[in-house]
Amino acid sequence: MNVGTLDRKSLFLLLGGLAGIAILRFGVYGDHQAPLVAPVDSIPMGEKRLQRLRELAATVGAREAVLKQATAELESREKGMLKADTVPQAQALLQEVIRSVGAANGIDARGMEDWRFKPMANDYGEVSVTVGFACGIEQLVNFLTALANEPELLATNSIQVTGGADKGKKIQVRLSLSGVVPRKLIPERRGASAF
């Protein structure tokens, strides 16, 4: 075999391969696609789907109204939450409420003895402060009534009342007051094990 014969055979094989590829490409697997055949029951099924979509679309307005009502109710309930950016600010706000209500009732409640915070459910937290002061029993009753009339969501956790030996009949009061804050203010406790 010489070089010319080998080249001719390779050329014929190459042309035969290209002709086979062209036949497959344009003849068997051409650009045309097989026509889509719709199932026999597609019209009734389409009508059912359309009816279902119409029913869903009709409930959208009612769902939006329920959402607006729930949002308004949540806003009215959360109106009494303490508005603060940090836990110390919320505790300072609680202390200021105690001071101002106490001053309105003739009570000098300036010193904070203790402060705490803890999560309350998934969305809220509780901050509390404890203060001590001396007052008359009628001042304490008026003070607690005034605290109940405050717009914030406040709760008295504990009240310790001890009698005094002075002639003015002053009692010693240790009061712990709590308020509700958003859960994001309460830091996560690390390393606490769940039981």
C-alpha positions in Angstrom: 0.0 0.0 0.0 1.3 3.4 -0.9 0.6 6.8 0.7 -1.9 7.9 -2.0 -4.1 4.9 -1.6 -4.3 5.3 2.2 -5.2 9.0 1.8 -8.0 8.1 -0.6 -9.4 5.5 1.7 -9.3 8.0 4.6 -11.0 10.6 2.5 -13.8 8.2 1.5 -14.3 7.2 5.2 -14.5 10.8 6.2 -17.0 11.7 3.5 -19.1 8.6 4.4 -19.1 9.6 8.1 -20.1 13.2 7.3 -22.9 11.9 5.0 -24.2 9.7 7.8 -24.1 12.5 10.3 -26.0 14.8 7.8 -28.6 12.1 7.2 -29.2 11.5 10.9 -29.2 15.2 11.7 -31.5 16.4 8.9 -33.4 13.3 8.0 -34.2 11.3 11.1 -33.8 13.9 13.9 -34.7 17.0 12.0 -35.7 20.4 13.3 -39.4 19.5 13.3 -40.9 18.3 16.5 -43.6 15.8 17.0 -47.0 17.5 17.4 -48.3 17.6 21.0 -51.4 15.6 21.5 -53.7 16.8 24.2 -55.2 14.3 26.5 -58.9 13.6 25.8 -60.0 14.8 29.3 -58.0 18.0 29.4 -60.9 20.4 29.0 -62.9 19.2 32.0 -59.7 19.1 34.1 -58.8 22.6 32.9 -62.2 23.8 33.9 -61.8 22.3 37.3 -58.4 23.9 37.8 -59.9 27.2 36.6 -62.7 26.9 39.1 -60.3 26.1 41.9 -58.2 29.1 41.0 -61.3 31.3 41.0 -62.2 30.0 44.5 -58.7 30.8 45.8 -58.8 34.2 44.3 -62.1 34.9 45.9 -60.6 34.2 49.4 -57.7 36.5 49.0 -59.7 39.6 50.0 -61.1 37.9 53.1 -57.6 36.7 54.1 -56.2 40.2 53.6 -59.0 41.6 55.8 -58.2 39.0 58.5 -54.5 39.8 58.3 -55.2 43.5 58.7 -57.4 42.9 61.7 -54.9 40.6 63.3 -52.1 43.2 62.7 -54.2 46.0 64.2 -55.0 43.9 67.2 -51.4 42.9 67.7 -50.3 46.6 67.5 -52.9 47.6 70.1 -51.7 44.9 72.4 -48.1 45.7 71.9 -48.7 49.4 72.5 -47.9 48.8 76.2 -44.5 47.3 75.6 -41.5 49.2 76.8 -40.0 51.1 73.9 -36.2 50.7 74.3 -33.3 49.6 72.3 -31.4 47.6 75.0 -32.2 45.8 78.2 -30.5 48.5 80.4 -32.6 51.2 78.6 -35.8 49.2 79.3 -34.8 48.8 83.0 -34.0 52.6 83.2 -37.5 53.2 81.7 -39.1 51.0 84.4 -37.1 52.8 87.1 -38.3 56.1 85.7 -41.9 55.0 85.9 -41.4 53.9 89.5 -39.8 57.3 90.3 -42.4 59.4 88.6 -45.4 57.5 90.0 -43.8 57.5 93.4 -43.1 61.2 93.3 -46.7 61.9 92.3 -47.7 60.0 95.5 -45.1 61.5 97.8 -42.7 58.5 97.7 -39.0 58.8 97.2 -38.1 55.7 95.2 -34.7 56.4 93.8 -32.4 53.5 94.4 -32.5 50.4 92.3 -31.5 47.3 94.3 -31.7 44.6 91.6 -32.4 44.1 88.0 -33.2 41.0 85.9 -34.3 40.0 82.4 -35.5 36.7 80.9 -37.2 35.5 77.8 -41.0 35.1 77.8 -42.2 32.7 75.1 -40.8 33.1 71.6 -41.6 36.7 70.8 -41.3 38.6 74.1 -39.0 39.2 77.0 -39.4 40.4 80.5 -37.2 43.0 82.3 -37.6 43.7 86.0 -36.2 46.1 88.5 -36.4 46.0 92.3 -36.5 49.2 94.4 -36.8 49.9 98.1 -38.4 52.9 99.7 -40.3 54.0 102.8 -43.8 55.3 102.8 -47.2 55.3 104.6 -49.6 52.5 103.9 -52.1 54.8 102.1 -49.2 56.1 99.9 -48.4 52.5 99.0 -52.0 51.8 98.0 -52.2 54.9 95.9 -48.8 54.1 94.4 -49.9 50.6 93.3 -53.2 52.0 91.9 -51.3 54.5 89.9 -49.0 51.8 88.6 -52.0 49.9 87.4 -53.2 52.9 85.4 -49.9 53.4 83.5 -50.1 52.7 79.7 -47.2 50.3 79.8 -47.7 46.6 80.3 -46.4 46.4 83.9 -46.7 43.7 86.5 -45.7 43.7 90.2 -43.6 40.5 90.8 -43.2 40.9 94.5 -43.9 43.3 97.3 -42.2 43.0 100.7 -43.6 45.2 103.4 -42.0 45.5 106.8 -43.2 47.7 109.6 -41.2 50.5 111.0 -40.5 51.6 114.5 -40.8 55.3 113.8 -43.7 57.5 115.1 -44.7 58.5 111.5 -45.9 54.9 110.9 -43.8 54.5 107.8 -43.4 51.1 106.3 -40.4 49.7 104.5 -41.3 48.5 101.0 -39.3 46.4 98.6 -41.0 46.3 95.2 -40.1 44.3 92.1 -41.8 45.6 88.9 -41.6 44.0 85.4 -42.3 45.2 81.9 -42.6 43.5 78.5 -40.1 44.0 75.8 -39.5 42.5 72.3 -37.6 39.2 72.5 -34.7 40.5 70.4 -33.5 42.6 73.3 -33.0 39.6 75.6 -29.5 38.1 74.9 -29.3 34.4 74.3 -27.8 32.4 77.2 -24.9 30.3 76.0 -24.0 27.0 77.6 -27.3 26.4 79.3 -28.4 22.8 79.2 -32.0 21.9 78.5 -33.6 19.4 80.8 
